[in-house]
């Protein structure tokens, strides 16, 4: 009954608003004219901080009005839950033009008359992938110039209310909000909406979406861009369509637009890598029956007669080589000649991807008016937090103005604390990796005993060997540890970056990026590096094994090689990360929004206001895009650093990215509040990280082919040690296994059981037999193979690097037609500006203005002539 009374009161309040004849889904003030550019919300809770928060809000809102902004407050009685106040903010024309000049915003001066590119003859074939022209290019292309209040007649101002787009308007208002003071506390000047959000004075601050995503707004003045984005971009059924990048940029700003442009381009380039990787995999699949190594291992007369030494001390028994028949066959899928080709191909593909992205980025910079974009406009502005916390000031040598600064001693102390913290967490990752290694060593014997003595596991013992069972469980355990450490470190990284008090937004992002990437690099890749380059390399031999901490015997590789284990590790970590990432990105926000809107679903839709609808959505924070980039760059590492072990990695990444684009667009359009628009002319420091990983990938793949796969030993045997001309690879397995006399086992290592009274056992190495004068020392074949591996690494690295640098040199960073268009636009823009100045001078001369001298007139004409000459 009480709930029913509350609901009736709510309807009565809403009916009072309806009498004003305004739609609750409106994005305008009550007068229906002034557009809502930003919304602040707060809960008027009567706690001990209530008076202080009230005072802050009064001071802050008073200062916003002094800055020229117009405010309109929605009383808590009008809200759905009766608790939340909403402060709607409108930026009038005078405020917009003032700050457009401060922020150096470019605005149109003339429609672009440069002819568009020649049509592609394949356009008719690509028509099913295209979107309607109105969606792809929502507004005409203009020549632009930085806004100036003194030259308003120069710009194409048809309607003051629509001249600045909603994204420009919310960017200007956000600039004012982040710098508006709200008083002095503890002797320090306090300002900025971010601080007010942190201390609970306001609960949220956000620009509004222009309509509901699933239907168009009733208001004829609404552009319905959110609805268009949802219908044409954010639905999964549109996965095969191109992205409306110009509309994304117009609605969300250049920073988000450039991310989706990069993600889309990366996905397109992955298609080629996925096709080649799939062909290499199919080659391994179709040649599996021709693989002589697995034939010999599976042959009862060869592999069935080879007795292998125990894989652990005391508890493990002697075993026959043909028990690893299935794993040896599967290893051929990834360990074959095509692996070498694919490793070289990916080294070149990475270069093509990075170089062609530079060209795509240059074209976007021109199309989005970012050619002359100066970082000072957006990124190099001092952070409000820096200005607030740095009380000392000094003169800037460039501007000759006093500005805050952080003393060197304070910087040094903060960097020491930050560096120590990062080092501690990296050490924690290494310690957790060692713990997983110890787990692998400790449980191997248990798996071996369990599978030997459990009858129910006998049918799958050929497929699920103790090595594979250990590898799979260790990989899953490692993945869980990775996720836990990620969750903890993300918060630590933000905290220590805040503690450093970076001067600018760019410094803040770059420092946080390097900290997070370093941590994630070690966290995600350390286990793969262990399996690829350390496992099975420092084992010793029977009777003289090496031990970790003098207790656990080091792991051996499967007789078919360690590559299949690296593939298993890579698949579990990569696929697990992608699945978990999509759950986090899509399902979690949806559940949170569903739970938050559970009460509003009982109300009539026309009584649920636009600002309340957006208030109930999730917040796309300042670091939202940072985590998207980080996720994709980590994936980029998986498909480049270890791709020689898993040619299907690009295919998995391609399928994930097709889903990723739609998941990111869906959550941004439907589950999150509208982010504040921000400018960016590139992907920033991520470009340098990708370049570094591209170089490192050549080295890692060369080492994987040389030391992790069995390709080099097989080639050495084929050309130097094979004795059968008809079947050169026959006898390879026997040649690759050394002989150990069981009587030479120390008492501490000897197996408890030897029921068949074996005299000798075999192990994977190249050592002399027990009856040789150089007993158990390395043979010449071992040194030949080692020399071949080192030679291969040097040759492969040099060949790939030479090709990479040649390709990079051959492909210019900026397309020739874009260079020409930039020069043409600069010339035309200068000409228009100079003609405008000339006309103004002529008017002043005609009016008899003595200040407009003949020299001034001649100087203006001279600038025009110089512009034409340039």
N, C-alpha and C positions, 0 to 999 in steps of 0.2 A: 504493500500500500504506500509506504514511504517513497519507494522508487517511482510509483505511478504519479504521486503528487509532484515529485521533482521533475518528472518528464513533462507534466502539464505546464508547470511554471516555465520550463525551458521553451515550450512551444509558444506560450504567451509572449515571452521576451522576443522570440524570433518573429512573431507576427507584427510586433511593433516596428521592427526593422523593415519587414515586407511592405509596410504602409509607405515607406519612403521610396518605394518603386525602384529599388536597386537589387540586382541579382547578388546572391551571396557568393557566387563564383566570380565576382567581378575583381579586376586587378586595378580598380580606380578608387579614389576617395569617395566619400558619400555624395559629393557633388557630381560624380560621374565624369569629371573632366581631368582632374589631376591624377597622373599615373602613380601607382605605388612602386617605388624603386627599391625599397628595403623595408624589412619588418624586424622589430625588436619585440621580444616577449619576456615577461617576468611573472613570478608568482608572489603575491603579496602575503608572505607568511609572517605571522606575528611571533618571531623569536627574538633573542637578545640582540641580533644584528639588524633588526628591522629598521630602526631609526637611521642607522648609518647607511644602509642600502637606499633608503628613501632619499636621504640627503644627496647621495652620489647621483641617483637618477635625476633629481631635480636640477642639479648643477650641470650634469652631462646634457640633458635635453635642452636646457636653457642655452648652453654653448652651441649646440647644434643649430638652434634657431638663430643665434647671433651670426653663425656661419652662412645663413641664408636658406637652410633647409626648412621645409614645412612639415609639421607633425600633426597626426590625428590619432587619438587614442580610442581603442575599443575597450569598454569597461568589462570587468570580469563577469558581470551578470550576463553579457552577451556571448560569452564563450560556452562551448559545449559542456565543460565540466564545472563551470561557474567559479573557476579559480585563477585563470590565466588572463592577464592584461596583454593587449597587443598594441604596440606603437607603430603606426604606419608612417613611412618617411617618403616625401616627394622632393625631388630636386628641381627647382624652377629654372627657367631659361638662363637667367643671369649667373646662377651657380654653375650650371653646366658649361657655359662658354668660358667662365673664369678658370675652372679646373681643367677644361680641355686644353687650354693654353699651357697651364702648369705641367700637365702630363704629356704635352706635345702630341696629342692625338691627331692622326691624319684624317682629313675629311675630303669628300669629293669636290673637285673644281670644274671638271669637264668629263663627259662620257668618253671612254677609251675608243679611239678611232684606229688603233693598230689592228690590222687584219688578224684573225685567229689562225691557228695552225692548219696546215693542209690536212684534209680528212684522210684518215687511215683506211686503206682498201679493205681491211679486215673488220671494219665497223659493222658491216651487215651481219657477219658471223657472230660478233660479240653483242648484238642487239638484245638477246635474252638476258644478258648480264647488266644491261644499262637501266638506270632509273630515269623517270621523266625529267625533261630539261628544267622545268620549274623547280624541281626538288634539288637537282644537282647545282643549279645556279640561281639561287633565290632572288638575287638582285643584280642589276647591270654592273659591268666593270667600269670603273672610273679612274681618271687621273686624280691623284690626291696630293694634298699639301698639308703641313702642320697648321692647326687652327690658330688664328690670331683674332682677337676681339676687334682690332682696328681695321680688319679687312673682311668684314662679314658679307659685304656685297659680292665678294669674289666667289664665295662658295654657293653650291647648289642647294640653297635653303628654301624648299618648297613649303614645308610645314615645320614649325619649331617643335611641335610635340613629337614628331617622328624623325627629326633630323639625326638625333643621336639614337642609336639602336639601344634596346633594353640592356644588352650586355655592356655597352659603353656606359650607360647610366649607372648600373649597379657597381661598375668598377670605380666610377668617380665618387659615388656615395661611400663606398667601402674605404676609399682613400681618406675621406673626411673623418669617417668613424674611427679609423685606426690612429688618428692624430688629434682627436678632439679631447681637451683636458676635462677633468671632472673634480678637480680640487687638489688640496695639498694634505698629505698624511705623513706623520713622522718627519716633518721638515722636507719632504721630497714632493716634487710636482708629479701628480699621477694623471695619466691619460691613456686613451685607447680602449676600444670595445673589447679587445682580447682580454685585457686585465679584468674588466667588468664581468665578462663571462666566467673567468676563472674563479673570481671571488663570490659568484652567485648573485650579483646585483641584477644581471639579466640571465635568463635561462637559454636564450637562443637569439641569433642574428642571421638573417638570410634574405636573399632576393627571392621573388616569387616566380614559380612556373607560370607560363602564360595561360594555361588551360589544363583540364584533366587530360590524361594521356589516352584514354580510351574513346573520347568523343570530343567533338569540336565545341567551343564555347558559344553561348547564345549571343554574346556581345559582338556586334559587327566590327568593332575596332580592334578585336583580338586577331593576332596573326596565326594563332593555332600551330605554332612551330613545334611545340612539344608533341602534339597529336601527329603531325607529319613525320617527325623523327621516329615515333613509335611504330607507325604503320609501315614506313618504308625502310627502317634501319634496325629497330630494336627487337623485331620478332625473329625467332630462329628460322621460320620458313623462308626468310629473305636471305639466308646464309650465302646463296650463290650470287647475290647482287653486289654491285659496287657500293662503296660508302658515300653518302652525301657530305663530303668534307667541307664544302663551303657553308652548308647549312649548320653543320656541327660547330664550325668556327664562329658563325654569326650568333648562334644561341649560347654556346658555352665559352667562347673565347679561343684565342690562338693556342694557348698552352695545352688545352685538352684536344683541340683540333690536330695539333702536331703529333700528339701521342697516338691518336687513332690512325693518322696518316702513316706513321712509322710501323705500327702494328699491322696494318693492312699490307704495306709493302713487304714487310718481313714474311708475312703469310704467303704472299704471292711468290716470293723467291724460294720459300720452302717447298713449293710444288715441284720445282725442278730437282731439288735435292732428294725429295721423297721418291720421285719416279726412279732416279738413278739408284738410290738405296734399295728400293724394292726389286729392281732388276738384279742387283748384286745378291740379294737374299734368294731370289728365285734360281739364280745360277748355282748357289750352294745347295738348294733343295733338289734341283734336277741332276746334279753331279754327285749326290750323296752315295749312290750305289757304286760309283766309280772310285770312291776314296779307298785307296789301298790300305791306309793306316787302320781305319775302322774295320775293314775286312779282316785284317790279320788279328786284330783284338777280338773280334767276334768269332773267329774260326776256332772250333774246339781243338783242332789239331795244333794250333799255334798259341792263341791267347788262352785256351783251356789248359795248356800244358805249362804255361809260364806261371811260376809261383812267386807272388810279390811279398816283399818284406812287410811286417806289421806296420800299421799307420800310427800306433801309439805304443807306449811301453807297457809290458806285462799283461795288460788286459786284452789287447787286440790279438787276433790270430793271423796266421798266414792266409792269404787269399789268392784266388786265381784271377788273372788279368781280364778274362772274358766277362767277369761280373760288371765291368764298366762299359759293356758293349753299347748300351743305349746312349749314355752320355757322350761317348766318342763319336757316335753318328750325329748327334745333335750339334756337337762342337764344330763339325764341318760346315754347318749352315753359316757360321760367322768366321771361321778360320779357314779361308781359302784364298786363291789368287785374286779374286775380286775384292778382297779386303784391302789389298795394297792399292789397287786402282781407286777404290772409293776414298781411301785416306788422302791420296793426292788430289782427287777431284774436289773434296771438301775444303782442302787448303786453298784452292783456286776459287771455289764458290764463295767462301767467306770474303775474299777480296772483292769479287764482283758485287756481292751484296752491299758492302760498305761503300764502294765507289759509286754504284748506281743510286744508293740512298742519298749521297751527297748531292747528286744531280737532281733528284726528286725534291730534296729539301731546298735547293736553290730556286727551283721553279715555284715552290710554295711561298718562299720568301718574297718573290716578285708578285705573285698573284694576291698575296695577303698583305701587301704594303709593309713588309718588314725589312726591306733592303737597307734602309737607313735607320733601322730600329736601334737605338742606343740603349745599352744596358742600364744607363743612368735613369732612364725613364721609369723603369719598373724594378729591376733587380738591384741596382746600386744605390737605391735610396736607403738611408739609414733605417734599420729596424726600430720600431717604436720601443721595443724592449731594451735595445742598446742605448737609445737616447735617455730612457728612464733610469737605467742602472748605472750609467757612467756619469758621475757628477762632475768630474774634472773636465776642463775644456782647454783647447789649444787652437791656434790659428791654422786654418787650412792653407797650405802654400799655393794652391791653385785659385781658390775662390777668395782668399784673404779674409774669410769669415771665421768667427769662433765656432767650434763644433766640439761635441763631447768625444772623449777618447778614453781607452782603457790603459792604465800604466803597464809598462813592460813587465814589471815584477809580478803584477797580478796575472797577466797573460801567462807568464812562465809557470806560476803555481797551478793555474787552471789546466794548462796543457800537460803538466806532469801527472796530475790526478786523472785526467782523461786518458792519457797514454797507458798509465798503470792499470786502469779499469779495463781498457780494451785488451791489454796483454793478459790480464787475469782471465777474461772470458775466452780468449783464444786458447789459453792453456787448459781451461776447463773442457773445451771441445776435444783437444788432443787427449786429455785424460779420459774422457768418455769413450773416445775411439780405442784407446788402449784397453779399457774395460771390456769393450765389445770383442777385441782380439783375444783377451783372456777367456771370455765366454766361449769363443770358438774353440780355443785350445782345450778348455776344461770339459765341454760337452761332447767333443768328438768321440771320445772313448765310450761315453754313455750311449751315444747313437749307434756306434759300431756293435756294442754288446747287445743292445736292444734289438737291432735288426737281425742279428745272428741267431738270437734265442727265441724270438717271437715268431710263431708259425704264421700268424695272420698277415705279417708284413712280407713273407717270402714271395708272394706273387708279384709284388711291386719292387722287390729289392734291386732288380736290374735297372729300373728307372730312378728310384729314389735311393741313391747311394748315401752312405754316411757323410761324404763330402758335400753333396748337394743339400741334404737335410740341414747340415750345420750352416751352410752358406745362406739358405733361404731364411731360417729362423734368425740368424745373426743380422741379415739385411732388414728384416721386419723390426727387430729390436733397435737397430741403428736408426731406422726411420722414425720410430716413436721418440727416441732421444733427440733427434734433430728437431722435431716439431716442438718439444718441450723447451729446448734451449732457445729456439727462435722466439717463442712466446715471451720468454723472460728477457732476452737480450733486446728486443725491439723497444721495450720500455726503458731499459738502461741506456741505450744509445741516444734516445730522445733526451733523457735527463742530463747526460754528460755533455751533449751538444748545447743544450740550454745553459748549462753551467759555464761553458766557454764564452758565452755572450758574443756570438759572431756579429760583425759590424753590419753586414748587409744581408738581404734575403738570399743572394747568390752564394755568399760564403756559408750561410747556414745550411742550405741544401747540399752544397758540395761536401762539407764536412760530414754531415749526416750520411750522405751517399757513400763516402769512402769507408766510414765506420761500419755501416750495415753490409756493404758489399764484401769487405774483408772478412767479417764474421761469417756471412752466408757462404762465402767461397770456401772457407776452412770447414764449415759445418756440413755442407752438402757434398763436397768433393773429397774430403779426407779419406773416407772409407773406400771410395773408388780408386784413389791414388794408392792406398795400401794394397788392395787386391791386384792392381795393375803392375805395381813396381816393387813390392816388397814380399808379398806372399809367395812362398816356395823358392825364394832366391837365396835364403840364408839358412838352409835346413841342415847342412852337413851330410853325413852318410851313416848307415847302420853301424852302431858301435861307437860313433863319434858325433852324435846329434848335437845341435845347438839348442839352448833352452832360454826361454824368457824368464828373467828373474830367478834363474837356476832351478826352475820348478816345472814350467810348462814347455813341452817340446814344440818347436816351431812347426807351423802347418806346412804340409806338402800340397803341391798341385795335383789335380787329377792326372792320371797317365795320358789323357788326351789333351792336357794343357790347362792353364788358368784362365784362358779367354772366356770359356763358357761361364765361369764363376763371376768374371767381371761383367758379362752380359746380364747375368741374373741380378747382380747388385744394382747395376744401372737401371734395369727395367723396373725393379721394385721401388727404388728411390724416386726415379723420374715420374713413373705412372702414379705412385702414391702421392707425390707432391701436387701433380696436376689435378687429381681427383679431389684431394683435400682442399686445394685452392678454390676450385669451382664450388664446393660445398660452402666454404667460408664466404665467397663473394655473392652467391645467389640465394642459397637457402636460409642462411642466418639473417640477412637483412629482411627477407620476406617474412620470416617468423616474427621478428621484432616488430615490423610494421603491422602485421596481422594482430598481434597481441595489443599493440598500442591503439589500434582503431576498433577494438572489439565493442566499445561502448557506442562509438559514432555510427556503427553499422545499424543501430536500432533507430537512428534518426532519419527523417526525410532528407533525401540527397540535396534538395534545394536550400536546406537550412544549415548546410555544412560549409562554412566560408572557405575561400581560397587560402587565406593565411593560416587557418586551422588545419586544412588538409595538408599543407606543406609542413606545418609545425610537427605533425605526427609522423613525418618521414624521417629517415636516418640522415645523419650529417656526413657530407663528403668533405672530410677535413683537409687542411692545408697539405697533409702528407698523403692524401688519397692516391694521387697520381704517382707519387714516389714508390709506393708499394706495387703498383701495376708495372712500372718499369723494372723494378727489382725482380719481380716474378718472371718476367720475360727474359731478362738478362741471365738469370740463373738457368733457365731453360736453354738459352743460347749456348751456355757453357756445356750442358749435357750433350747437345748435338754437334759440338765442335771438338771439345777436349778429348772425348772418349768414343768418337763416332766410329773409329776403326774396329771397335769391339762389337758394335751394334748398328748395322746399316739401316735398321728399321726405325732408329731414333728420330730422324727427320719426318718420317710418316706419322709417328705418334705425335710429334710436335705440331705437324700440320693439322691433324684432326682436332687436337686440343685448341689450336689457335682459331680455327673456324668457329668453334664453340665459344672461345674466349671473347672474340669480337662481339658476338651477340649477347653474351652474358654481361660484359662490361657496359654495352649500350643499353641493355634492358634495365640493369640495376640503376644506371645513371639517370635514365629517363623516367623510371617508374618507382624506384625504391628510395631515392635520395633527394634531399632538397637541392634546389638549383645552386651549383657552385658559383662563387664570385668569379667573374671573367678575369683572366690574366693573360698578359702577352708573353710570348716566347718565340724566338726565331730559329730554335734548333732543339735537339734533345739534350743539349747541355753536356755535362760531364760523362753521361752514359756513352757518348760517342768515343771518348778516349778509353773507357773501360772495354768497349767492344773491340777497339783496335788492339788493345793489349791482349785480350783473350784470343783474337785471331792469330797473333804471332805465337802465343803460348801453345795453341792447338796444333800447330805444325810440329813442335817439339814433342808434345805428349803422344801424338799419333805415330810419329816415327819410333818412339820408344816402345809403344804398345806393339807395333808390327814386329819390331826387332826382339824384344825381350819377353812379351807376354804371349804372343802367338807362336806357333811352331813352324812358321813359314821359312825362316832363315835356316834352322837345322835341317828341314826337309830339302831345301835347295842345295845346301852343302852336301848332304848325302847323295842327292840326285846327280850332281856334277862331279863329285870327288870320291865317293866311297861305294857307290852302287856297283855290284858285280854282275847283275843280270841285265843284259842289253835289251832283251825282249820286254821286261817289266822292271824298269829302273827303280821303282819305289818299293818293290818287294824286299822284305828283310829289314825295312826301316825300323819297325818296332823293336825287333831283337837287337838292332844296332844301338838304339837309343836307351836301352836298359843295361845297367852294369850288374855284375855278379858279386854277391856277398856270401861268404861261408858262414853258416849259422853257428858253428862252434866258436867263431870270433866274437859273438855277442857278449858283452859284459853281463854279469849276473843281474844287475839292476835293470837291464833293458830287455832281457830275454823273455819271450812270451811264456806264460805258464804252461800252455798246452802245445804239443807238437805230435798229435796222434798219428800222423802219417810218416813221421820220422824224416822230414825233409832235411836235406844236407845243405842245399844252397837256396837263396831267395834273390829276387831281382829288385832293383830300385832305379828310379829315374835320375840318371846322371851319366857322365862320360868319365869313368875311372877304370884303372887297370884291375884285372881279376886278382883273386887271392894268391894264385900261383905265380904271379909275375914278380920280377925283382923290385918293381916300383909299386908294390901292392897298395891299392886304394888311392893312389895319386891320380891327378887328372891326366887324361890321354892327350895326344896331339890333336885329336879331333875336337876336343873341348876348346883348345886355343884357336883352332881354325874357325870354329863357329863363332867364338867371341870376337875374333878379328872381322869376320863377315858382318856381324851385328853392328859393330862400331862403324865399319865402312858404309853399311847401308844407311845408318842414321845420318852420317855426314853428307852422303850423296843425296838422300831424299830431302834433307833440310835445305841444302843449297839449291837443288833443282826447284823446289816449291817456292822458296824465297825469291829466287831470280824471276820466276814466272809471276809471282805476286807483285813484285815491284815494277815489273815491265807492264803488267796489266794496269796497275795504279797510275803509272806514268802516261799510258796510252789514253786513259779515260779522263777528260777534263772534269773538274769538280762542278763547273757551271756550264750548262749547254750553250752553244754559240747563239742560238736564237733568243735565249733568255738574256744574254749579255747585250745583244742588240736592242732588245725591248727596254732594258733598264736604261741604256744610254738615250734611246728615243724618248722615253718618258721623262727623264731628267731634263732633256733639252726642251720639250714641250711645256713642262711645268714651269721652268725658268722663264720661258718666253711669255707664258700667260701672266706670271707674276710681274714681269717687267712691263708688259703692256698695260697691266692694271695700274702700276705706279706711274707710268707715262700719262695715262688718261687722267689720273688724279692731279698730276702736275699741270696738265693743260687746263683743267677746270679751275685750279687755283690761279693760274695766269690770267684766264679770262675774267675771273672775279677781281683781279687787281691785287692779288696777294703778293706783297713785296718780298715776302720770305722765299717765295718760289723763284729763285733767280735763274738767269739763263744758264749759269754754270751747272746748276742742279739738273736742269732739263737735258743739257748735253751729256752729263755724266750718266743719266738713266739710259739715254739712247746708246751710249758707249757700252754699257753693260749688256744691252740687247745684242749689239754687234758681236761682242766677245762670246756670248752664249751661242750665237749662230756658228761662229768659227769653231767653238769647241765641239 
